[in-house]
Amino acid sequence: MTTKNQLTDKTQKWYEDAYSSEGVKAQRLYPNEELLRFLGRHYFSCTEREQRKSIKVLELGCGSGAICG
């Protein structure tokens, strides 16, 4: 049975290896799919296009900043 710590260590090693070999290119280039679904459900489907221009979203996380735009 794999423990939570083993999974965390394995994931951390994968990211460290990826960043060591590829640098920032190891990060995704596009926003997270779940964030896009959330925005679609809560903003895109119920607000007018002009109104959406004034909506700002603060995404707190780490990585390459793929969600910025």
PDB file of N, H, CA, C and O in Angstrom:
ATOM      1  N   MET A   1       0.842  -1.187   0.000  1.00  0.00           N
ATOM      2  CA  MET A   1       0.000   0.000   0.000  1.00  0.00           C
ATOM      3  C   MET A   1       0.886   1.248   0.000  1.00  0.00           C
ATOM      4  O   MET A   1       1.851   1.333   0.760  1.00  0.00           O
ATOM      5  N   THR A   2       0.553   2.205  -0.850  1.00  0.00           N
ATOM      6  H   THR A   2      -0.230   2.136  -1.467  1.00  0.00           H
ATOM      7  CA  THR A   2       1.304   3.446  -0.947  1.00  0.00           C
ATOM      8  C   THR A   2       0.732   4.462   0.023  1.00  0.00           C
ATOM      9  O   THR A   2      -0.481   4.660   0.092  1.00  0.00           O
ATOM     10  N   THR A   3       1.617   5.101   0.771  1.00  0.00           N
ATOM     11  H   THR A   3       2.602   4.939   0.715  1.00  0.00           H
ATOM     12  CA  THR A   3       1.166   6.106   1.733  1.00  0.00           C
ATOM     13  C   THR A   3       1.122   7.486   1.080  1.00  0.00           C
ATOM     14  O   THR A   3       1.678   7.706   0.004  1.00  0.00           O
ATOM     15  N   LYS A   4       0.451   8.398   1.758  1.00  0.00           N
ATOM     16  H   LYS A   4      -0.001   8.220   2.632  1.00  0.00           H
ATOM     17  CA  LYS A   4       0.339   9.769   1.262  1.00  0.00           C
ATOM     18  C   LYS A   4       1.717  10.406   1.127  1.00  0.00           C
ATOM     19  O   LYS A   4       1.974  11.119   0.156  1.00  0.00           O
ATOM     20  N   ASN A   5       2.609  10.158   2.091  1.00  0.00           N
ATOM     21  H   ASN A   5       2.400   9.579   2.880  1.00  0.00           H
ATOM     22  CA  ASN A   5       3.959  10.719   2.032  1.00  0.00           C
ATOM     23  C   ASN A   5       4.741  10.177   0.844  1.00  0.00           C
ATOM     24  O   ASN A   5       5.504  10.912   0.216  1.00  0.00           O
ATOM     25  N   GLN A   6       4.559   8.897   0.529  1.00  0.00           N
ATOM     26  H   GLN A   6       3.940   8.300   1.039  1.00  0.00           H
ATOM     27  CA  GLN A   6       5.250   8.316  -0.624  1.00  0.00           C
ATOM     28  C   GLN A   6       4.758   8.956  -1.919  1.00  0.00           C
ATOM     29  O   GLN A   6       5.551   9.236  -2.817  1.00  0.00           O
ATOM     30  N   LEU A   7       3.454   9.186  -2.014  1.00  0.00           N
ATOM     31  H   LEU A   7       2.810   8.958  -1.284  1.00  0.00           H
ATOM     32  CA  LEU A   7       2.906   9.834  -3.208  1.00  0.00           C
ATOM     33  C   LEU A   7       3.403  11.269  -3.331  1.00  0.00           C
ATOM     34  O   LEU A   7       3.740  11.727  -4.423  1.00  0.00           O
ATOM     35  N   THR A   8       3.445  11.968  -2.209  1.00  0.00           N
ATOM     36  H   THR A   8       3.171  11.596  -1.323  1.00  0.00           H
ATOM     37  CA  THR A   8       3.949  13.340  -2.211  1.00  0.00           C
ATOM     38  C   THR A   8       5.411  13.357  -2.638  1.00  0.00           C
ATOM     39  O   THR A   8       5.802  14.181  -3.465  1.00  0.00           O
ATOM     40  N   ASP A   9       6.214  12.470  -2.090  1.00  0.00           N
ATOM     41  H   ASP A   9       5.896  11.801  -1.418  1.00  0.00           H
ATOM     42  CA  ASP A   9       7.630  12.396  -2.451  1.00  0.00           C
ATOM     43  C   ASP A   9       7.817  12.059  -3.929  1.00  0.00           C
ATOM     44  O   ASP A   9       8.681  12.631  -4.594  1.00  0.00           O
ATOM     45  N   LYS A  10       7.013  11.137  -4.438  1.00  0.00           N
ATOM     46  H   LYS A  10       6.311  10.673  -3.898  1.00  0.00           H
ATOM     47  CA  LYS A  10       7.098  10.741  -5.844  1.00  0.00           C
ATOM     48  C   LYS A  10       6.726  11.917  -6.758  1.00  0.00           C
ATOM     49  O   LYS A  10       7.389  12.160  -7.766  1.00  0.00           O
ATOM     50  N   THR A  11       5.666  12.639  -6.397  1.00  0.00           N
ATOM     51  H   THR A  11       5.127  12.441  -5.577  1.00  0.00           H
ATOM     52  CA  THR A  11       5.238  13.797  -7.182  1.00  0.00           C
ATOM     53  C   THR A  11       6.291  14.891  -7.135  1.00  0.00           C
ATOM     54  O   THR A  11       6.603  15.497  -8.160  1.00  0.00           O
ATOM     55  N   GLN A  12       6.835  15.146  -5.969  1.00  0.00           N
ATOM     56  H   GLN A  12       6.581  14.654  -5.136  1.00  0.00           H
ATOM     57  CA  GLN A  12       7.872  16.169  -5.823  1.00  0.00           C
ATOM     58  C   GLN A  12       9.085  15.817  -6.675  1.00  0.00           C
ATOM     59  O   GLN A  12       9.644  16.691  -7.338  1.00  0.00           O
ATOM     60  N   LYS A  13       9.497  14.565  -6.668  1.00  0.00           N
ATOM     61  H   LYS A  13       9.043  13.855  -6.129  1.00  0.00           H
ATOM     62  CA  LYS A  13      10.644  14.130  -7.469  1.00  0.00           C
ATOM     63  C   LYS A  13      10.364  14.331  -8.952  1.00  0.00           C
ATOM     64  O   LYS A  13      11.243  14.770  -9.695  1.00  0.00           O
ATOM     65  N   TRP A  14       9.143  14.013  -9.392  1.00  0.00           N
ATOM     66  H   TRP A  14       8.429  13.657  -8.789  1.00  0.00           H
ATOM     67  CA  TRP A  14       8.798  14.181 -10.805  1.00  0.00           C
ATOM     68  C   TRP A  14       8.938  15.649 -11.208  1.00  0.00           C
ATOM     69  O   TRP A  14       9.528  15.956 -12.245  1.00  0.00           O
ATOM     70  N   TYR A  15       8.395  16.560 -10.387  1.00  0.00           N
ATOM     71  H   TYR A  15       7.917  16.311  -9.545  1.00  0.00           H
ATOM     72  CA  TYR A  15       8.487  17.985 -10.703  1.00  0.00           C
ATOM     73  C   TYR A  15       9.932  18.473 -10.668  1.00  0.00           C
ATOM     74  O   TYR A  15      10.343  19.241 -11.538  1.00  0.00           O
ATOM     75  N   GLU A  16      10.689  18.049  -9.697  1.00  0.00           N
ATOM     76  H   GLU A  16      10.355  17.425  -8.991  1.00  0.00           H
ATOM     77  CA  GLU A  16      12.089  18.461  -9.623  1.00  0.00           C
ATOM     78  C   GLU A  16      12.869  17.975 -10.834  1.00  0.00           C
ATOM     79  O   GLU A  16      13.676  18.719 -11.392  1.00  0.00           O
ATOM     80  N   ASP A  17      12.636  16.731 -11.247  1.00  0.00           N
ATOM     81  H   ASP A  17      11.980  16.127 -10.795  1.00  0.00           H
ATOM     82  CA  ASP A  17      13.310  16.194 -12.435  1.00  0.00           C
ATOM     83  C   ASP A  17      12.892  16.956 -13.693  1.00  0.00           C
ATOM     84  O   ASP A  17      13.726  17.290 -14.534  1.00  0.00           O
ATOM     85  N   ALA A  18      11.601  17.223 -13.806  1.00  0.00           N
ATOM     86  H   ALA A  18      10.924  16.951 -13.122  1.00  0.00           H
ATOM     87  CA  ALA A  18      11.093  17.942 -14.977  1.00  0.00           C
ATOM     88  C   ALA A  18      11.685  19.350 -15.047  1.00  0.00           C
ATOM     89  O   ALA A  18      12.101  19.790 -16.119  1.00  0.00           O
ATOM     90  N   TYR A  19      11.728  20.054 -13.929  1.00  0.00           N
ATOM     91  H   TYR A  19      11.391  19.697 -13.058  1.00  0.00           H
ATOM     92  CA  TYR A  19      12.276  21.405 -13.921  1.00  0.00           C
ATOM     93  C   TYR A  19      13.788  21.391 -14.130  1.00  0.00           C
ATOM     94  O   TYR A  19      14.332  22.305 -14.750  1.00  0.00           O
ATOM     95  N   SER A  20      14.463  20.385 -13.631  1.00  0.00           N
ATOM     96  H   SER A  20      14.021  19.642 -13.127  1.00  0.00           H
ATOM     97  CA  SER A  20      15.906  20.290 -13.839  1.00  0.00           C
ATOM     98  C   SER A  20      16.242  20.130 -15.313  1.00  0.00           C
ATOM     99  O   SER A  20      17.205  20.716 -15.806  1.00  0.00           O
ATOM    100  N   SER A  21      15.443  19.334 -16.011  1.00  0.00           N
ATOM    101  H   SER A  21      14.660  18.857 -15.610  1.00  0.00           H
ATOM    102  CA  SER A  21      15.746  19.069 -17.424  1.00  0.00           C
ATOM    103  C   SER A  21      15.119  20.073 -18.386  1.00  0.00           C
ATOM    104  O   SER A  21      15.694  20.351 -19.439  1.00  0.00           O
ATOM    105  N   GLU A  22      13.951  20.624 -18.046  1.00  0.00           N
ATOM    106  H   GLU A  22      13.484  20.398 -17.191  1.00  0.00           H
ATOM    107  CA  GLU A  22      13.230  21.479 -18.992  1.00  0.00           C
ATOM    108  C   GLU A  22      13.015  22.913 -18.532  1.00  0.00           C
ATOM    109  O   GLU A  22      12.596  23.757 -19.324  1.00  0.00           O
ATOM    110  N   GLY A  23      13.290  23.200 -17.285  1.00  0.00           N
ATOM    111  H   GLY A  23      13.630  22.515 -16.641  1.00  0.00           H
ATOM    112  CA  GLY A  23      13.065  24.551 -16.779  1.00  0.00           C
ATOM    113  C   GLY A  23      11.587  24.903 -16.775  1.00  0.00           C
ATOM    114  O   GLY A  23      10.742  24.055 -16.487  1.00  0.00           O
ATOM    115  N   VAL A  24      11.275  26.156 -17.095  1.00  0.00           N
ATOM    116  H   VAL A  24      11.962  26.845 -17.328  1.00  0.00           H
ATOM    117  CA  VAL A  24       9.897  26.636 -17.070  1.00  0.00           C
ATOM    118  C   VAL A  24       9.033  25.920 -18.111  1.00  0.00           C
ATOM    119  O   VAL A  24       7.813  25.864 -17.959  1.00  0.00           O
ATOM    120  N   LYS A  25       9.636  25.379 -19.152  1.00  0.00           N
ATOM    121  H   LYS A  25      10.627  25.425 -19.276  1.00  0.00           H
ATOM    122  CA  LYS A  25       8.870  24.658 -20.175  1.00  0.00           C
ATOM    123  C   LYS A  25       8.142  23.446 -19.601  1.00  0.00           C
ATOM    124  O   LYS A  25       7.238  22.908 -20.240  1.00  0.00           O
ATOM    125  N   ALA A  26       8.529  23.010 -18.399  1.00  0.00           N
ATOM    126  H   ALA A  26       9.264  23.447 -17.880  1.00  0.00           H
ATOM    127  CA  ALA A  26       7.877  21.861 -17.765  1.00  0.00           C
ATOM    128  C   ALA A  26       6.453  22.195 -17.323  1.00  0.00           C
ATOM    129  O   ALA A  26       5.641  21.294 -17.115  1.00  0.00           O
ATOM    130  N   GLN A  27       6.148  23.480 -17.178  1.00  0.00           N
ATOM    131  H   GLN A  27       6.808  24.213 -17.346  1.00  0.00           H
ATOM    132  CA  GLN A  27       4.807  23.896 -16.757  1.00  0.00           C
ATOM    133  C   GLN A  27       3.850  23.895 -17.931  1.00  0.00           C
ATOM    134  O   GLN A  27       4.273  23.967 -19.084  1.00  0.00           O
ATOM    135  N   ARG A  28       2.572  23.815 -17.642  1.00  0.00           N
ATOM    136  H   ARG A  28       2.228  23.757 -16.705  1.00  0.00           H
ATOM    137  CA  ARG A  28       1.558  23.875 -18.701  1.00  0.00           C
ATOM    138  C   ARG A  28       1.537  25.261 -19.321  1.00  0.00           C
ATOM    139  O   ARG A  28       1.946  26.246 -18.705  1.00  0.00           O
ATOM    140  N   LEU A  29       1.055  25.314 -20.541  1.00  0.00           N
ATOM    141  H   LEU A  29       0.723  24.514 -21.041  1.00  0.00           H
ATOM    142  CA  LEU A  29       0.970  26.575 -21.255  1.00  0.00           C
ATOM    143  C   LEU A  29      -0.419  27.191 -21.198  1.00  0.00           C
ATOM    144  O   LEU A  29      -0.592  28.366 -21.524  1.00  0.00           O
ATOM    145  N   TYR A  30      -1.407  26.407 -20.787  1.00  0.00           N
ATOM    146  H   TYR A  30      -1.266  25.453 -20.523  1.00  0.00           H
ATOM    147  CA  TYR A  30      -2.793  26.860 -20.824  1.00  0.00           C
ATOM    148  C   TYR A  30      -3.402  26.769 -19.430  1.00  0.00           C
ATOM    149  O   TYR A  30      -2.917  26.011 -18.589  1.00  0.00           O
ATOM    150  N   PRO A  31      -4.461  27.533 -19.179  1.00  0.00           N
ATOM    151  CA  PRO A  31      -5.115  27.505 -17.863  1.00  0.00           C
ATOM    152  C   PRO A  31      -5.657  26.121 -17.497  1.00  0.00           C
ATOM    153  O   PRO A  31      -5.948  25.294 -18.360  1.00  0.00           O
ATOM    154  N   ASN A  32      -5.777  25.908 -16.225  1.00  0.00           N
ATOM    155  H   ASN A  32      -5.541  26.580 -15.523  1.00  0.00           H
ATOM    156  CA  ASN A  32      -6.310  24.665 -15.683  1.00  0.00           C
ATOM    157  C   ASN A  32      -7.745  24.459 -16.154  1.00  0.00           C
ATOM    158  O   ASN A  32      -8.555  25.385 -16.127  1.00  0.00           O
ATOM    159  N   GLU A  33      -8.048  23.247 -16.581  1.00  0.00           N
ATOM    160  H   GLU A  33      -7.390  22.494 -16.603  1.00  0.00           H
ATOM    161  CA  GLU A  33      -9.372  22.922 -17.121  1.00  0.00           C
ATOM    162  C   GLU A  33     -10.494  23.148 -16.104  1.00  0.00           C
ATOM    163  O   GLU A  33     -11.571  23.622 -16.468  1.00  0.00           O
ATOM    164  N   GLU A  34     -10.254  22.818 -14.850  1.00  0.00           N
ATOM    165  H   GLU A  34      -9.380  22.433 -14.554  1.00  0.00           H
ATOM    166  CA  GLU A  34     -11.273  23.018 -13.815  1.00  0.00           C
ATOM    167  C   GLU A  34     -11.582  24.498 -13.611  1.00  0.00           C
ATOM    168  O   GLU A  34     -12.736  24.868 -13.398  1.00  0.00           O
ATOM    169  N   LEU A  35     -10.564  25.336 -13.674  1.00  0.00           N
ATOM    170  H   LEU A  35      -9.626  25.035 -13.848  1.00  0.00           H
ATOM    171  CA  LEU A  35     -10.795  26.773 -13.550  1.00  0.00           C
ATOM    172  C   LEU A  35     -11.652  27.265 -14.710  1.00  0.00           C
ATOM    173  O   LEU A  35     -12.570  28.060 -14.509  1.00  0.00           O
ATOM    174  N   LEU A  36     -11.363  26.801 -15.913  1.00  0.00           N
ATOM    175  H   LEU A  36     -10.617  26.155 -16.076  1.00  0.00           H
ATOM    176  CA  LEU A  36     -12.152  27.215 -17.070  1.00  0.00           C
ATOM    177  C   LEU A  36     -13.603  26.763 -16.945  1.00  0.00           C
ATOM    178  O   LEU A  36     -14.512  27.512 -17.305  1.00  0.00           O
ATOM    179  N   ARG A  37     -13.835  25.559 -16.442  1.00  0.00           N
ATOM    180  H   ARG A  37     -13.097  24.951 -16.149  1.00  0.00           H
ATOM    181  CA  ARG A  37     -15.210  25.089 -16.220  1.00  0.00           C
ATOM    182  C   ARG A  37     -15.936  25.977 -15.213  1.00  0.00           C
ATOM    183  O   ARG A  37     -17.086  26.364 -15.421  1.00  0.00           O
ATOM    184  N   PHE A  38     -15.248  26.290 -14.125  1.00  0.00           N
ATOM    185  H   PHE A  38     -14.314  25.975 -13.956  1.00  0.00           H
ATOM    186  CA  PHE A  38     -15.827  27.146 -13.087  1.00  0.00           C
ATOM    187  C   PHE A  38     -16.204  28.505 -13.671  1.00  0.00           C
ATOM    188  O   PHE A  38     -17.315  28.987 -13.451  1.00  0.00           O
ATOM    189  N   LEU A  39     -15.299  29.115 -14.405  1.00  0.00           N
ATOM    190  H   LEU A  39     -14.397  28.724 -14.584  1.00  0.00           H
ATOM    191  CA  LEU A  39     -15.582  30.417 -15.005  1.00  0.00           C
ATOM    192  C   LEU A  39     -16.744  30.327 -15.991  1.00  0.00           C
ATOM    193  O   LEU A  39     -17.593  31.216 -16.043  1.00  0.00           O
ATOM    194  N   GLY A  40     -16.775  29.251 -16.768  1.00  0.00           N
ATOM    195  H   GLY A  40     -16.085  28.529 -16.726  1.00  0.00           H
ATOM    196  CA  GLY A  40     -17.860  29.065 -17.720  1.00  0.00           C
ATOM    197  C   GLY A  40     -19.211  28.974 -17.039  1.00  0.00           C
ATOM    198  O   GLY A  40     -20.184  29.574 -17.495  1.00  0.00           O
ATOM    199  N   ARG A  41     -19.271  28.219 -15.937  1.00  0.00           N
ATOM    200  H   ARG A  41     -18.480  27.732 -15.567  1.00  0.00           H
ATOM    201  CA  ARG A  41     -20.535  28.043 -15.213  1.00  0.00           C
ATOM    202  C   ARG A  41     -20.980  29.324 -14.511  1.00  0.00           C
ATOM    203  O   ARG A  41     -22.166  29.651 -14.502  1.00  0.00           O
ATOM    204  N   HIS A  42     -20.028  30.045 -13.926  1.00  0.00           N
ATOM    205  H   HIS A  42     -19.064  29.779 -13.933  1.00  0.00           H
ATOM    206  CA  HIS A  42     -20.393  31.163 -13.056  1.00  0.00           C
ATOM    207  C   HIS A  42     -20.335  32.531 -13.714  1.00  0.00           C
ATOM    208  O   HIS A  42     -20.955  33.474 -13.222  1.00  0.00           O
ATOM    209  N   TYR A  43     -19.611  32.661 -14.807  1.00  0.00           N
ATOM    210  H   TYR A  43     -19.107  31.895 -15.206  1.00  0.00           H
ATOM    211  CA  TYR A  43     -19.475  33.982 -15.412  1.00  0.00           C
ATOM    212  C   TYR A  43     -19.864  34.017 -16.884  1.00  0.00           C
ATOM    213  O   TYR A  43     -20.636  34.885 -17.289  1.00  0.00           O
ATOM    214  N   PHE A  44     -19.362  33.118 -17.673  1.00  0.00           N
ATOM    215  H   PHE A  44     -18.734  32.412 -17.344  1.00  0.00           H
ATOM    216  CA  PHE A  44     -19.596  33.189 -19.110  1.00  0.00           C
ATOM    217  C   PHE A  44     -21.050  32.939 -19.472  1.00  0.00           C
ATOM    218  O   PHE A  44     -21.568  33.551 -20.406  1.00  0.00           O
ATOM    219  N   SER A  45     -21.709  32.056 -18.754  1.00  0.00           N
ATOM    220  H   SER A  45     -21.288  31.559 -17.995  1.00  0.00           H
ATOM    221  CA  SER A  45     -23.086  31.707 -19.117  1.00  0.00           C
ATOM    222  C   SER A  45     -24.131  32.663 -18.542  1.00  0.00           C
ATOM    223  O   SER A  45     -25.282  32.641 -18.979  1.00  0.00           O
ATOM    224  N   CYS A  46     -23.761  33.496 -17.579  1.00  0.00           N
ATOM    225  H   CYS A  46     -22.826  33.514 -17.224  1.00  0.00           H
ATOM    226  CA  CYS A  46     -24.784  34.330 -16.937  1.00  0.00           C
ATOM    227  C   CYS A  46     -24.467  35.828 -16.964  1.00  0.00           C
ATOM    228  O   CYS A  46     -25.162  36.614 -16.320  1.00  0.00           O
ATOM    229  N   THR A  47     -23.436  36.229 -17.696  1.00  0.00           N
ATOM    230  H   THR A  47     -22.871  35.591 -18.219  1.00  0.00           H
ATOM    231  CA  THR A  47     -23.137  37.658 -17.802  1.00  0.00           C
ATOM    232  C   THR A  47     -22.973  38.029 -19.274  1.00  0.00           C
ATOM    233  O   THR A  47     -22.561  37.214 -20.099  1.00  0.00           O
ATOM    234  N   GLU A  48     -23.301  39.256 -19.570  1.00  0.00           N
ATOM    235  H   GLU A  48     -23.636  39.918 -18.899  1.00  0.00           H
ATOM    236  CA  GLU A  48     -23.160  39.762 -20.930  1.00  0.00           C
ATOM    237  C   GLU A  48     -21.679  39.984 -21.250  1.00  0.00           C
ATOM    238  O   GLU A  48     -20.862  40.207 -20.356  1.00  0.00           O
ATOM    239  N   ARG A  49     -21.360  39.919 -22.510  1.00  0.00           N
ATOM    240  H   ARG A  49     -22.023  39.738 -23.236  1.00  0.00           H
ATOM    241  CA  ARG A  49     -19.968  40.058 -22.957  1.00  0.00           C
ATOM    242  C   ARG A  49     -19.337  41.362 -22.448  1.00  0.00           C
ATOM    243  O   ARG A  49     -18.214  41.339 -21.945  1.00  0.00           O
ATOM    244  N   GLU A  50     -20.028  42.477 -22.566  1.00  0.00           N
ATOM    245  H   GLU A  50     -20.941  42.496 -22.975  1.00  0.00           H
ATOM    246  CA  GLU A  50     -19.486  43.764 -22.119  1.00  0.00           C
ATOM    247  C   GLU A  50     -19.260  43.776 -20.606  1.00  0.00           C
ATOM    248  O   GLU A  50     -18.282  44.348 -20.123  1.00  0.00           O
ATOM    249  N   GLN A  51     -20.162  43.146 -19.870  1.00  0.00           N
ATOM    250  H   GLN A  51     -20.956  42.682 -20.263  1.00  0.00           H
ATOM    251  CA  GLN A  51     -20.045  43.095 -18.416  1.00  0.00           C
ATOM    252  C   GLN A  51     -18.833  42.250 -18.008  1.00  0.00           C
ATOM    253  O   GLN A  51     -18.168  42.567 -17.021  1.00  0.00           O
ATOM    254  N   ARG A  52     -18.541  41.193 -18.746  1.00  0.00           N
ATOM    255  H   ARG A  52     -19.080  40.935 -19.548  1.00  0.00           H
ATOM    256  CA  ARG A  52     -17.416  40.307 -18.417  1.00  0.00           C
ATOM    257  C   ARG A  52     -16.077  41.020 -18.527  1.00  0.00           C
ATOM    258  O   ARG A  52     -15.112  40.625 -17.872  1.00  0.00           O
ATOM    259  N   LYS A  53     -16.003  42.052 -19.334  1.00  0.00           N
ATOM    260  H   LYS A  53     -16.786  42.374 -19.866  1.00  0.00           H
ATOM    261  CA  LYS A  53     -14.738  42.782 -19.499  1.00  0.00           C
ATOM    262  C   LYS A  53     -14.267  43.402 -18.195  1.00  0.00           C
ATOM    263  O   LYS A  53     -13.069  43.621 -18.016  1.00  0.00           O
ATOM    264  N   SER A  54     -15.187  43.689 -17.278  1.00  0.00           N
ATOM    265  H   SER A  54     -16.161  43.510 -17.423  1.00  0.00           H
ATOM    266  CA  SER A  54     -14.815  44.328 -16.019  1.00  0.00           C
ATOM    267  C   SER A  54     -14.576  43.331 -14.886  1.00  0.00           C
ATOM    268  O   SER A  54     -14.153  43.727 -13.800  1.00  0.00           O
ATOM    269  N   ILE A  55     -14.841  42.042 -15.120  1.00  0.00           N
ATOM    270  H   ILE A  55     -15.185  41.720 -16.002  1.00  0.00           H
ATOM    271  CA  ILE A  55     -14.652  41.029 -14.080  1.00  0.00           C
ATOM    272  C   ILE A  55     -13.180  40.660 -13.992  1.00  0.00           C
ATOM    273  O   ILE A  55     -12.534  40.394 -15.006  1.00  0.00           O
ATOM    274  N   LYS A  56     -12.666  40.646 -12.799  1.00  0.00           N
ATOM    275  H   LYS A  56     -13.190  40.861 -11.975  1.00  0.00           H
ATOM    276  CA  LYS A  56     -11.277  40.261 -12.582  1.00  0.00           C
ATOM    277  C   LYS A  56     -11.254  39.014 -11.701  1.00  0.00           C
ATOM    278  O   LYS A  56     -12.067  38.875 -10.787  1.00  0.00           O
ATOM    279  N   VAL A  57     -10.316  38.111 -11.983  1.00  0.00           N
ATOM    280  H   VAL A  57      -9.656  38.224 -12.726  1.00  0.00           H
ATOM    281  CA  VAL A  57     -10.176  36.873 -11.226  1.00  0.00           C
ATOM    282  C   VAL A  57      -8.757  36.827 -10.681  1.00  0.00           C
ATOM    283  O   VAL A  57      -7.792  36.987 -11.428  1.00  0.00           O
ATOM    284  N   LEU A  58      -8.637  36.612  -9.396  1.00  0.00           N
ATOM    285  H   LEU A  58      -9.421  36.483  -8.790  1.00  0.00           H
ATOM    286  CA  LEU A  58      -7.328  36.443  -8.778  1.00  0.00           C
ATOM    287  C   LEU A  58      -7.121  34.968  -8.513  1.00  0.00           C
ATOM    288  O   LEU A  58      -7.835  34.365  -7.713  1.00  0.00           O
ATOM    289  N   GLU A  59      -6.148  34.394  -9.184  1.00  0.00           N
ATOM    290  H   GLU A  59      -5.568  34.884  -9.835  1.00  0.00           H
ATOM    291  CA  GLU A  59      -5.831  32.978  -9.001  1.00  0.00           C
ATOM    292  C   GLU A  59      -4.539  32.916  -8.207  1.00  0.00           C
ATOM    293  O   GLU A  59      -3.499  33.392  -8.660  1.00  0.00           O
ATOM    294  N   LEU A  60      -4.608  32.334  -7.037  1.00  0.00           N
ATOM    295  H   LEU A  60      -5.453  31.947  -6.669  1.00  0.00           H
ATOM    296  CA  LEU A  60      -3.426  32.200  -6.190  1.00  0.00           C
ATOM    297  C   LEU A  60      -2.888  30.789  -6.327  1.00  0.00           C
ATOM    298  O   LEU A  60      -3.589  29.814  -6.056  1.00  0.00           O
ATOM    299  N   GLY A  61      -1.675  30.692  -6.738  1.00  0.00           N
ATOM    300  H   GLY A  61      -1.105  31.484  -6.959  1.00  0.00           H
ATOM    301  CA  GLY A  61      -1.085  29.386  -6.933  1.00  0.00           C
ATOM    302  C   GLY A  61       0.403  29.522  -7.164  1.00  0.00           C
ATOM    303  O   GLY A  61       1.024  30.516  -6.788  1.00  0.00           O
ATOM    304  N   CYS A  62       0.950  28.522  -7.777  1.00  0.00           N
ATOM    305  H   CYS A  62       0.445  27.714  -8.083  1.00  0.00           H
ATOM    306  CA  CYS A  62       2.367  28.566  -8.072  1.00  0.00           C
ATOM    307  C   CYS A  62       2.589  27.986  -9.467  1.00  0.00           C
ATOM    308  O   CYS A  62       1.694  27.355 -10.030  1.00  0.00           O
ATOM    309  N   GLY A  63       3.728  28.191  -9.999  1.00  0.00           N
ATOM    310  H   GLY A  63       4.455  28.704  -9.542  1.00  0.00           H
ATOM    311  CA  GLY A  63       4.030  27.664 -11.321  1.00  0.00           C
ATOM    312  C   GLY A  63       4.391  28.796 -12.278  1.00  0.00           C
ATOM    313  O   GLY A  63       4.898  29.842 -11.873  1.00  0.00           O
ATOM    314  N   SER A  64       4.116  28.557 -13.553  1.00  0.00           N
ATOM    315  H   SER A  64       3.704  27.708 -13.882  1.00  0.00           H
ATOM    316  CA  SER A  64       4.556  29.474 -14.597  1.00  0.00           C
ATOM    317  C   SER A  64       3.598  30.630 -14.839  1.00  0.00           C
ATOM    318  O   SER A  64       3.913  31.525 -15.622  1.00  0.00           O
ATOM    319  N   GLY A  65       2.461  30.638 -14.202  1.00  0.00           N
ATOM    320  H   GLY A  65       2.205  29.911 -13.565  1.00  0.00           H
ATOM    321  CA  GLY A  65       1.501  31.710 -14.408  1.00  0.00           C
ATOM    322  C   GLY A  65       0.688  31.521 -15.671  1.00  0.00           C
ATOM    323  O   GLY A  65       0.337  32.497 -16.333  1.00  0.00           O
ATOM    324  N   ALA A  66       0.385  30.284 -16.014  1.00  0.00           N
ATOM    325  H   ALA A  66       0.670  29.491 -15.476  1.00  0.00           H
ATOM    326  CA  ALA A  66      -0.348  29.977 -17.241  1.00  0.00           C
ATOM    327  C   ALA A  66      -1.756  30.541 -17.234  1.00  0.00           C
ATOM    328  O   ALA A  66      -2.359  30.673 -18.299  1.00  0.00           O
ATOM    329  N   ILE A  67      -2.294  30.874 -16.090  1.00  0.00           N
ATOM    330  H   ILE A  67      -1.803  30.766 -15.226  1.00  0.00           H
ATOM    331  CA  ILE A  67      -3.658  31.359 -16.015  1.00  0.00           C
ATOM    332  C   ILE A  67      -3.709  32.875 -16.228  1.00  0.00           C
ATOM    333  O   ILE A  67      -4.773  33.422 -16.515  1.00  0.00           O
ATOM    334  N   CYS A  68      -2.589  33.541 -16.091  1.00  0.00           N
ATOM    335  H   CYS A  68      -1.725  33.096 -15.858  1.00  0.00           H
ATOM    336  CA  CYS A  68      -2.552  34.985 -16.312  1.00  0.00           C
ATOM    337  C   CYS A  68      -2.849  35.288 -17.771  1.00  0.00           C
ATOM    338  O   CYS A  68      -2.476  34.522 -18.659  1.00  0.00           O
ATOM    339  N   GLY A  69      -3.486  36.350 -18.003  1.00  0.00           N
ATOM    340  H   GLY A  69      -3.788  36.972 -17.281  1.00  0.00           H
ATOM    341  CA  GLY A  69      -3.719  36.707 -19.397  1.00  0.00           C
ATOM    342  C   GLY A  69      -4.418  38.007 -19.547  1.00  0.00           C
ATOM    343  O   GLY A  69      -4.683  38.440 -20.669  1.00  0.00           O
TER     344      GLY A  69
END
